């Protein structure tokens, strides 16, 4: 008789690991500390996936350290540190996340919108707008360094409550503790937090906040509905007094679960409109790249003031910086259609996201891009150098010939009176 086949410590379906790889491959992304790209991993995918599945099944799988990468925050609010795992670790985390998501998704709160299938930031913004019309006050919550602060023991306890798969719990523990490799090569140990950038982090963050915040709010403050997108939260109140009470209670609750409310960035805001005559220190707030404030709008009975979301000043500034970073005027070797091909996907993304509410605010975006196209034209064509009026006329003619060439051209009409503005 031959040797007995080795019994695996954990039953992990090979199909799950393969489906996780398919997801990772579709998402692309940068390599981790081992510098193995998605493409390189895919060159020998059969062998790589088998090795990974074998190690995970036997219990010998140990994740590598995560690579720290500094990136600009969404909508232009500073920078954040991402923790980028190795490709193999990304596959294993995705496999665990897929398994967990099946159990967690049905129990998550109806007003949790971040990183959930079939839900989006636009859904959260639409509900926020509707509730701002109903209730006069909001509490704009800022959890200080949320992804760096989540306590591992409470998080693992929540995971254990929802899965019998021992390997999921074991490997989540190892992923949470994997050190972070900084740009200078030093390794930083982690005893709390779940790094942004890893496939399982959004799910773990939602699970933690489900117990730390969502269910607690339903139980303690059923009259104060909220919208939560990961750690971005807006809660609604009928009175200023109720908002102050809620703020103190949330600060206390978060302290119990190892988190902290940012004292300066957490604000009480009055949703001022035509019917709300009172005054208050703060009458606007930012949420998911939009600023909610009063706008003059035209209705069936004339003009009135409504409390609405529109692209935030921070987001406008960030997009302006991104447009400058294209350095269009340096690309005089390219023609207009080449420029359009390069920038249109990004511009369409901006229009789709920031044009969902109060679309007219996007006119500035179109003008800013056209200003840079005019500079490009003045660099490319000798006859237009130093002649902005002629360059604007040239661009207007190009737009008449091919009105759909650039994604932003439908936002505003070009006029011959445009001059080159500051970028």
LOVO-707054 format. One record per residue (C-alpha): residue number from 1; x, y, z. Coordinates in steps of 0.02 Angstrom, whole numbers, plus 50000, padded with zeros to 5 digits. Layout:
REM residues N
+-----+-------+-------+-------+
!  nr !    c1 !    c2 !    c3 !
+-----+-------+-------+-------+
! NUM !     X !     Y !     Z !
...
+-----+-------+-------+-------+
END
This chain:
REM residues 423
+-----+-------+-------+-------+
!  nr !    c1 !    c2 !    c3 !
+-----+-------+-------+-------+
!   1 ! 50000 ! 50000 ! 50000 !
!   2 ! 50060 ! 50175 ! 49958 !
!   3 ! 50067 ! 50321 ! 50079 !
!   4 ! 49901 ! 50392 ! 50138 !
!   5 ! 49849 ! 50552 ! 50049 !
!   6 ! 49883 ! 50706 ! 50153 !
!   7 ! 49727 ! 50771 ! 50240 !
!   8 ! 49702 ! 50957 ! 50216 !
!   9 ! 49673 ! 51063 ! 50371 !
!  10 ! 49539 ! 51164 ! 50282 !
!  11 ! 49414 ! 51124 ! 50144 !
!  12 ! 49433 ! 51269 ! 50023 !
!  13 ! 49352 ! 51246 ! 49851 !
!  14 ! 49475 ! 51270 ! 49707 !
!  15 ! 49334 ! 51353 ! 49610 !
!  16 ! 49324 ! 51491 ! 49744 !
!  17 ! 49510 ! 51530 ! 49724 !
!  18 ! 49494 ! 51534 ! 49535 !
!  19 ! 49342 ! 51650 ! 49541 !
!  20 ! 49438 ! 51763 ! 49661 !
!  21 ! 49582 ! 51770 ! 49537 !
!  22 ! 49461 ! 51819 ! 49397 !
!  23 ! 49400 ! 51964 ! 49505 !
!  24 ! 49576 ! 52021 ! 49549 !
!  25 ! 49628 ! 52013 ! 49366 !
!  26 ! 49477 ! 52117 ! 49313 !
!  27 ! 49516 ! 52250 ! 49445 !
!  28 ! 49698 ! 52259 ! 49393 !
!  29 ! 49797 ! 52365 ! 49517 !
!  30 ! 49978 ! 52393 ! 49565 !
!  31 ! 50096 ! 52254 ! 49625 !
!  32 ! 50138 ! 52230 ! 49809 !
!  33 ! 50309 ! 52222 ! 49894 !
!  34 ! 50360 ! 52067 ! 49794 !
!  35 ! 50340 ! 52171 ! 49633 !
!  36 ! 50241 ! 52029 ! 49548 !
!  37 ! 50113 ! 52114 ! 49435 !
!  38 ! 49941 ! 52044 ! 49391 !
!  39 ! 50007 ! 52005 ! 49216 !
!  40 ! 50160 ! 51912 ! 49283 !
!  41 ! 50053 ! 51811 ! 49404 !
!  42 ! 49937 ! 51770 ! 49258 !
!  43 ! 50080 ! 51706 ! 49150 !
!  44 ! 50090 ! 51550 ! 49258 !
!  45 ! 49916 ! 51561 ! 49333 !
!  46 ! 49881 ! 51374 ! 49347 !
!  47 ! 50037 ! 51341 ! 49448 !
!  48 ! 50022 ! 51501 ! 49551 !
!  49 ! 49840 ! 51469 ! 49598 !
!  50 ! 49873 ! 51286 ! 49640 !
!  51 ! 50018 ! 51335 ! 49755 !
!  52 ! 49911 ! 51467 ! 49840 !
!  53 ! 49763 ! 51348 ! 49862 !
!  54 ! 49879 ! 51214 ! 49930 !
!  55 ! 49956 ! 51329 ! 50061 !
!  56 ! 49787 ! 51400 ! 50111 !
!  57 ! 49712 ! 51225 ! 50128 !
!  58 ! 49856 ! 51159 ! 50232 !
!  59 ! 49859 ! 51308 ! 50351 !
!  60 ! 50037 ! 51355 ! 50302 !
!  61 ! 49988 ! 51512 ! 50205 !
!  62 ! 50070 ! 51669 ! 50276 !
!  63 ! 50034 ! 51836 ! 50191 !
!  64 ! 50174 ! 51955 ! 50144 !
!  65 ! 50189 ! 52131 ! 50210 !
!  66 ! 50082 ! 52265 ! 50127 !
!  67 ! 50160 ! 52404 ! 50024 !
!  68 ! 50119 ! 52580 ! 50085 !
!  69 ! 50067 ! 52696 ! 49943 !
!  70 ! 50018 ! 52878 ! 49966 !
!  71 ! 49874 ! 52932 ! 49851 !
!  72 ! 49763 ! 53088 ! 49842 !
!  73 ! 49597 ! 53066 ! 49932 !
!  74 ! 49440 ! 53060 ! 49827 !
!  75 ! 49364 ! 53230 ! 49789 !
!  76 ! 49524 ! 53322 ! 49838 !
!  77 ! 49530 ! 53310 ! 50028 !
!  78 ! 49715 ! 53279 ! 50060 !
!  79 ! 49808 ! 53112 ! 50047 !
!  80 ! 49780 ! 52938 ! 50116 !
!  81 ! 49895 ! 52790 ! 50140 !
!  82 ! 49845 ! 52633 ! 50046 !
!  83 ! 49910 ! 52463 ! 50098 !
!  84 ! 49936 ! 52365 ! 49936 !
!  85 ! 49950 ! 52175 ! 49962 !
!  86 ! 50046 ! 52056 ! 49848 !
!  87 ! 49946 ! 51983 ! 49703 !
!  88 ! 49932 ! 51811 ! 49786 !
!  89 ! 49872 ! 51892 ! 49948 !
!  90 ! 49745 ! 51992 ! 49849 !
!  91 ! 49676 ! 51830 ! 49777 !
!  92 ! 49664 ! 51746 ! 49947 !
!  93 ! 49581 ! 51899 ! 50025 !
!  94 ! 49456 ! 51909 ! 49882 !
!  95 ! 49412 ! 51725 ! 49907 !
!  96 ! 49376 ! 51754 ! 50092 !
!  97 ! 49281 ! 51915 ! 50054 !
!  98 ! 49170 ! 51825 ! 49925 !
!  99 ! 49127 ! 51691 ! 50052 !
! 100 ! 49092 ! 51816 ! 50191 !
! 101 ! 48994 ! 51936 ! 50083 !
! 102 ! 48861 ! 51804 ! 50048 !
! 103 ! 48823 ! 51794 ! 50234 !
! 104 ! 48847 ! 51977 ! 50279 !
! 105 ! 48760 ! 52067 ! 50137 !
! 106 ! 48583 ! 52013 ! 50191 !
! 107 ! 48610 ! 52075 ! 50370 !
! 108 ! 48691 ! 52243 ! 50331 !
! 109 ! 48593 ! 52403 ! 50365 !
! 110 ! 48482 ! 52479 ! 50230 !
! 111 ! 48573 ! 52647 ! 50252 !
! 112 ! 48749 ! 52578 ! 50232 !
! 113 ! 48800 ! 52617 ! 50053 !
! 114 ! 48989 ! 52601 ! 50037 !
! 115 ! 49070 ! 52455 ! 49944 !
! 116 ! 48911 ! 52355 ! 49932 !
! 117 ! 48842 ! 52269 ! 49776 !
! 118 ! 48698 ! 52363 ! 49696 !
! 119 ! 48726 ! 52519 ! 49801 !
! 120 ! 48819 ! 52678 ! 49760 !
! 121 ! 48870 ! 52849 ! 49823 !
! 122 ! 48730 ! 52922 ! 49714 !
! 123 ! 48603 ! 52817 ! 49811 !
! 124 ! 48671 ! 52888 ! 49975 !
! 125 ! 48668 ! 53066 ! 49906 !
! 126 ! 48488 ! 53050 ! 49843 !
! 127 ! 48427 ! 52988 ! 50014 !
! 128 ! 48527 ! 53125 ! 50103 !
! 129 ! 48447 ! 53259 ! 49993 !
! 130 ! 48272 ! 53192 ! 50027 !
! 131 ! 48299 ! 53185 ! 50214 !
! 132 ! 48374 ! 53360 ! 50219 !
! 133 ! 48208 ! 53422 ! 50149 !
! 134 ! 48113 ! 53331 ! 50288 !
! 135 ! 48223 ! 53369 ! 50439 !
! 136 ! 48300 ! 53539 ! 50475 !
! 137 ! 48466 ! 53487 ! 50552 !
! 138 ! 48608 ! 53368 ! 50511 !
! 139 ! 48758 ! 53303 ! 50605 !
! 140 ! 48908 ! 53288 ! 50488 !
! 141 ! 49015 ! 53154 ! 50570 !
! 142 ! 49202 ! 53131 ! 50549 !
! 143 ! 49281 ! 52974 ! 50625 !
! 144 ! 49465 ! 53011 ! 50655 !
! 145 ! 49584 ! 52892 ! 50561 !
! 146 ! 49449 ! 52757 ! 50551 !
! 147 ! 49544 ! 52629 ! 50445 !
! 148 ! 49697 ! 52647 ! 50557 !
! 149 ! 49602 ! 52630 ! 50720 !
! 150 ! 49482 ! 52481 ! 50709 !
! 151 ! 49522 ! 52365 ! 50857 !
! 152 ! 49570 ! 52190 ! 50796 !
! 153 ! 49490 ! 52096 ! 50942 !
! 154 ! 49317 ! 52172 ! 50916 !
! 155 ! 49329 ! 52149 ! 50728 !
! 156 ! 49378 ! 51965 ! 50740 !
! 157 ! 49238 ! 51936 ! 50865 !
! 158 ! 49113 ! 52006 ! 50738 !
! 159 ! 49186 ! 51896 ! 50599 !
! 160 ! 49177 ! 51741 ! 50710 !
! 161 ! 48993 ! 51778 ! 50741 !
! 162 ! 48956 ! 51757 ! 50555 !
! 163 ! 49064 ! 51613 ! 50493 !
! 164 ! 49107 ! 51436 ! 50542 !
! 165 ! 49250 ! 51431 ! 50417 !
! 166 ! 49405 ! 51423 ! 50527 !
! 167 ! 49522 ! 51469 ! 50384 !
! 168 ! 49430 ! 51633 ! 50354 !
! 169 ! 49455 ! 51685 ! 50535 !
! 170 ! 49636 ! 51626 ! 50541 !
! 171 ! 49688 ! 51716 ! 50383 !
! 172 ! 49594 ! 51876 ! 50424 !
! 173 ! 49694 ! 51878 ! 50586 !
! 174 ! 49856 ! 51859 ! 50487 !
! 175 ! 49807 ! 51992 ! 50358 !
! 176 ! 49765 ! 52117 ! 50494 !
! 177 ! 49934 ! 52090 ! 50578 !
! 178 ! 50040 ! 52090 ! 50418 !
! 179 ! 50165 ! 52234 ! 50435 !
! 180 ! 50163 ! 52384 ! 50319 !
! 181 ! 50319 ! 52418 ! 50216 !
! 182 ! 50347 ! 52606 ! 50201 !
! 183 ! 50421 ! 52688 ! 50045 !
! 184 ! 50593 ! 52694 ! 50129 !
! 185 ! 50587 ! 52504 ! 50157 !
! 186 ! 50555 ! 52505 ! 50345 !
! 187 ! 50423 ! 52386 ! 50413 !
! 188 ! 50288 ! 52452 ! 50530 !
! 189 ! 50199 ! 52327 ! 50642 !
! 190 ! 50010 ! 52341 ! 50653 !
! 191 ! 49908 ! 52300 ! 50807 !
! 192 ! 49749 ! 52389 ! 50753 !
! 193 ! 49665 ! 52450 ! 50593 !
! 194 ! 49628 ! 52370 ! 50426 !
! 195 ! 49726 ! 52450 ! 50283 !
! 196 ! 49633 ! 52532 ! 50140 !
! 197 ! 49686 ! 52453 ! 49977 !
! 198 ! 49662 ! 52271 ! 50025 !
! 199 ! 49511 ! 52180 ! 49948 !
! 200 ! 49438 ! 52125 ! 50115 !
! 201 ! 49454 ! 52292 ! 50207 !
! 202 ! 49291 ! 52372 ! 50146 !
! 203 ! 49191 ! 52220 ! 50200 !
! 204 ! 49277 ! 52214 ! 50371 !
! 205 ! 49249 ! 52401 ! 50393 !
! 206 ! 49064 ! 52382 ! 50354 !
! 207 ! 49049 ! 52234 ! 50474 !
! 208 ! 49133 ! 52331 ! 50614 !
! 209 ! 49024 ! 52485 ! 50588 !
! 210 ! 48868 ! 52377 ! 50574 !
! 211 ! 48886 ! 52334 ! 50759 !
! 212 ! 48980 ! 52489 ! 50818 !
! 213 ! 48862 ! 52616 ! 50738 !
! 214 ! 48719 ! 52559 ! 50625 !
! 215 ! 48626 ! 52443 ! 50744 !
! 216 ! 48665 ! 52556 ! 50892 !
! 217 ! 48587 ! 52705 ! 50801 !
! 218 ! 48429 ! 52607 ! 50759 !
! 219 ! 48414 ! 52556 ! 50941 !
! 220 ! 48458 ! 52720 ! 51028 !
! 221 ! 48407 ! 52855 ! 50902 !
! 222 ! 48269 ! 52786 ! 50789 !
! 223 ! 48211 ! 52966 ! 50755 !
! 224 ! 48381 ! 53013 ! 50680 !
! 225 ! 48402 ! 52922 ! 50513 !
! 226 ! 48577 ! 52920 ! 50438 !
! 227 ! 48674 ! 52880 ! 50280 !
! 228 ! 48841 ! 52794 ! 50298 !
! 229 ! 48969 ! 52767 ! 50161 !
! 230 ! 49111 ! 52671 ! 50248 !
! 231 ! 49166 ! 52800 ! 50379 !
! 232 ! 49078 ! 52951 ! 50299 !
! 233 ! 48916 ! 52979 ! 50396 !
! 234 ! 48775 ! 53106 ! 50396 !
! 235 ! 48635 ! 53095 ! 50527 !
! 236 ! 48471 ! 53194 ! 50523 !
! 237 ! 48384 ! 53278 ! 50670 !
! 238 ! 48225 ! 53379 ! 50696 !
! 239 ! 48302 ! 53508 ! 50812 !
! 240 ! 48472 ! 53584 ! 50854 !
! 241 ! 48456 ! 53520 ! 51031 !
! 242 ! 48431 ! 53341 ! 50968 !
! 243 ! 48586 ! 53360 ! 50857 !
! 244 ! 48692 ! 53411 ! 51008 !
! 245 ! 48625 ! 53263 ! 51108 !
! 246 ! 48663 ! 53145 ! 50964 !
! 247 ! 48839 ! 53212 ! 50943 !
! 248 ! 48882 ! 53182 ! 51126 !
! 249 ! 48806 ! 53008 ! 51124 !
! 250 ! 48899 ! 52956 ! 50965 !
! 251 ! 49064 ! 53023 ! 51034 !
! 252 ! 49038 ! 52915 ! 51189 !
! 253 ! 48985 ! 52762 ! 51089 !
! 254 ! 49135 ! 52771 ! 50971 !
! 255 ! 49251 ! 52790 ! 51121 !
! 256 ! 49185 ! 52625 ! 51191 !
! 257 ! 49227 ! 52533 ! 51028 !
! 258 ! 49401 ! 52608 ! 51008 !
! 259 ! 49361 ! 52749 ! 50887 !
! 260 ! 49360 ! 52937 ! 50905 !
! 261 ! 49250 ! 53074 ! 50834 !
! 262 ! 49355 ! 53215 ! 50760 !
! 263 ! 49308 ! 53365 ! 50870 !
! 264 ! 49342 ! 53501 ! 50738 !
! 265 ! 49279 ! 53411 ! 50583 !
! 266 ! 49116 ! 53348 ! 50660 !
! 267 ! 48986 ! 53485 ! 50631 !
! 268 ! 48804 ! 53526 ! 50662 !
! 269 ! 48724 ! 53606 ! 50507 !
! 270 ! 48559 ! 53696 ! 50477 !
! 271 ! 48481 ! 53645 ! 50310 !
! 272 ! 48427 ! 53822 ! 50263 !
! 273 ! 48301 ! 53847 ! 50122 !
! 274 ! 48152 ! 53959 ! 50078 !
! 275 ! 48042 ! 53892 ! 50219 !
! 276 ! 48177 ! 53890 ! 50352 !
! 277 ! 48196 ! 54070 ! 50407 !
! 278 ! 48314 ! 54048 ! 50555 !
! 279 ! 48500 ! 54073 ! 50549 !
! 280 ! 48645 ! 53966 ! 50608 !
! 281 ! 48834 ! 53971 ! 50602 !
! 282 ! 48844 ! 53826 ! 50476 !
! 283 ! 48723 ! 53806 ! 50332 !
! 284 ! 48820 ! 53688 ! 50218 !
! 285 ! 48913 ! 53522 ! 50227 !
! 286 ! 49016 ! 53409 ! 50114 !
! 287 ! 48972 ! 53227 ! 50082 !
! 288 ! 49048 ! 53110 ! 49952 !
! 289 ! 49121 ! 53250 ! 49846 !
! 290 ! 48964 ! 53358 ! 49848 !
! 291 ! 48923 ! 53513 ! 49949 !
! 292 ! 48745 ! 53522 ! 50016 !
! 293 ! 48688 ! 53704 ! 50031 !
! 294 ! 48548 ! 53822 ! 49980 !
! 295 ! 48532 ! 53856 ! 49793 !
! 296 ! 48415 ! 53974 ! 49701 !
! 297 ! 48310 ! 53866 ! 49584 !
! 298 ! 48165 ! 53898 ! 49466 !
! 299 ! 48002 ! 53809 ! 49506 !
! 300 ! 47827 ! 53813 ! 49432 !
! 301 ! 47786 ! 53967 ! 49538 !
! 302 ! 47948 ! 54060 ! 49507 !
! 303 ! 48115 ! 54059 ! 49597 !
! 304 ! 48141 ! 53986 ! 49770 !
! 305 ! 48286 ! 53930 ! 49880 !
! 306 ! 48312 ! 53742 ! 49895 !
! 307 ! 48439 ! 53641 ! 49994 !
! 308 ! 48533 ! 53538 ! 49865 !
! 309 ! 48696 ! 53445 ! 49829 !
! 310 ! 48818 ! 53510 ! 49698 !
! 311 ! 49000 ! 53471 ! 49659 !
! 312 ! 49106 ! 53529 ! 49807 !
! 313 ! 49241 ! 53663 ! 49800 !
! 314 ! 49370 ! 53533 ! 49855 !
! 315 ! 49320 ! 53419 ! 49711 !
! 316 ! 49327 ! 53565 ! 49589 !
! 317 ! 49502 ! 53608 ! 49647 !
! 318 ! 49558 ! 53426 ! 49635 !
! 319 ! 49492 ! 53410 ! 49457 !
! 320 ! 49576 ! 53574 ! 49409 !
! 321 ! 49742 ! 53503 ! 49472 !
! 322 ! 49714 ! 53342 ! 49374 !
! 323 ! 49678 ! 53441 ! 49215 !
! 324 ! 49839 ! 53540 ! 49240 !
! 325 ! 49933 ! 53377 ! 49268 !
! 326 ! 49886 ! 53319 ! 49092 !
! 327 ! 50009 ! 53451 ! 49026 !
! 328 ! 49911 ! 53464 ! 48863 !
! 329 ! 50011 ! 53609 ! 48795 !
! 330 ! 50169 ! 53502 ! 48795 !
! 331 ! 50087 ! 53377 ! 48679 !
! 332 ! 50096 ! 53477 ! 48518 !
! 333 ! 50143 ! 53318 ! 48423 !
! 334 ! 49966 ! 53250 ! 48452 !
! 335 ! 49809 ! 53302 ! 48358 !
! 336 ! 49639 ! 53344 ! 48436 !
! 337 ! 49568 ! 53169 ! 48413 !
! 338 ! 49721 ! 53096 ! 48502 !
! 339 ! 49695 ! 53213 ! 48649 !
! 340 ! 49509 ! 53169 ! 48654 !
! 341 ! 49548 ! 52984 ! 48656 !
! 342 ! 49665 ! 53008 ! 48804 !
! 343 ! 49559 ! 53120 ! 48915 !
! 344 ! 49379 ! 53071 ! 48873 !
! 345 ! 49370 ! 52915 ! 48985 !
! 346 ! 49422 ! 53017 ! 49137 !
! 347 ! 49309 ! 53164 ! 49094 !
! 348 ! 49159 ! 53049 ! 49066 !
! 349 ! 49189 ! 52977 ! 49239 !
! 350 ! 49187 ! 53151 ! 49315 !
! 351 ! 49029 ! 53201 ! 49222 !
! 352 ! 48940 ! 53039 ! 49270 !
! 353 ! 48985 ! 53062 ! 49453 !
! 354 ! 48972 ! 53250 ! 49480 !
! 355 ! 48834 ! 53279 ! 49354 !
! 356 ! 48707 ! 53170 ! 49445 !
! 357 ! 48646 ! 53320 ! 49547 !
! 358 ! 48643 ! 53504 ! 49499 !
! 359 ! 48727 ! 53469 ! 49332 !
! 360 ! 48741 ! 53652 ! 49283 !
! 361 ! 48885 ! 53670 ! 49408 !
! 362 ! 48994 ! 53570 ! 49288 !
! 363 ! 49007 ! 53714 ! 49165 !
! 364 ! 49169 ! 53768 ! 49249 !
! 365 ! 49243 ! 53596 ! 49212 !
! 366 ! 49211 ! 53614 ! 49026 !
! 367 ! 49282 ! 53790 ! 49024 !
! 368 ! 49438 ! 53735 ! 49118 !
! 369 ! 49474 ! 53594 ! 48994 !
! 370 ! 49443 ! 53710 ! 48846 !
! 371 ! 49565 ! 53837 ! 48919 !
! 372 ! 49700 ! 53703 ! 48915 !
! 373 ! 49650 ! 53650 ! 48739 !
! 374 ! 49670 ! 53832 ! 48683 !
! 375 ! 49845 ! 53836 ! 48759 !
! 376 ! 49883 ! 53674 ! 48667 !
! 377 ! 49823 ! 53752 ! 48503 !
! 378 ! 49931 ! 53907 ! 48531 !
! 379 ! 50083 ! 53796 ! 48555 !
! 380 ! 50043 ! 53684 ! 48407 !
! 381 ! 50000 ! 53814 ! 48273 !
! 382 ! 50118 ! 53959 ! 48238 !
! 383 ! 49976 ! 54067 ! 48171 !
! 384 ! 49887 ! 54057 ! 48342 !
! 385 ! 50037 ! 54095 ! 48454 !
! 386 ! 50002 ! 54240 ! 48571 !
! 387 ! 49827 ! 54259 ! 48497 !
! 388 ! 49701 ! 54185 ! 48621 !
! 389 ! 49549 ! 54258 ! 48532 !
! 390 ! 49599 ! 54172 ! 48369 !
! 391 ! 49634 ! 54010 ! 48466 !
! 392 ! 49461 ! 54014 ! 48546 !
! 393 ! 49383 ! 54044 ! 48374 !
! 394 ! 49483 ! 53897 ! 48305 !
! 395 ! 49422 ! 53785 ! 48447 !
! 396 ! 49243 ! 53842 ! 48421 !
! 397 ! 49254 ! 53796 ! 48238 !
! 398 ! 49325 ! 53624 ! 48283 !
! 399 ! 49179 ! 53598 ! 48400 !
! 400 ! 49054 ! 53644 ! 48264 !
! 401 ! 49133 ! 53518 ! 48147 !
! 402 ! 49140 ! 53377 ! 48276 !
! 403 ! 49026 ! 53420 ! 48423 !
! 404 ! 49045 ! 53249 ! 48504 !
! 405 ! 49236 ! 53237 ! 48492 !
! 406 ! 49264 ! 53286 ! 48674 !
! 407 ! 49155 ! 53217 ! 48814 !
! 408 ! 49139 ! 53388 ! 48898 !
! 409 ! 49084 ! 53487 ! 48744 !
! 410 ! 48899 ! 53460 ! 48775 !
! 411 ! 48911 ! 53545 ! 48947 !
! 412 ! 48930 ! 53724 ! 48887 !
! 413 ! 48932 ! 53818 ! 48722 !
! 414 ! 49097 ! 53897 ! 48675 !
! 415 ! 49091 ! 54083 ! 48640 !
! 416 ! 49216 ! 54187 ! 48544 !
! 417 ! 49236 ! 54302 ! 48694 !
! 418 ! 49329 ! 54170 ! 48796 !
! 419 ! 49505 ! 54214 ! 48847 !
! 420 ! 49637 ! 54102 ! 48920 !
! 421 ! 49608 ! 54091 ! 49108 !
! 422 ! 49717 ! 54031 ! 49250 !
! 423 ! 49728 ! 53842 ! 49255 !
+-----+-------+-------+-------+
END
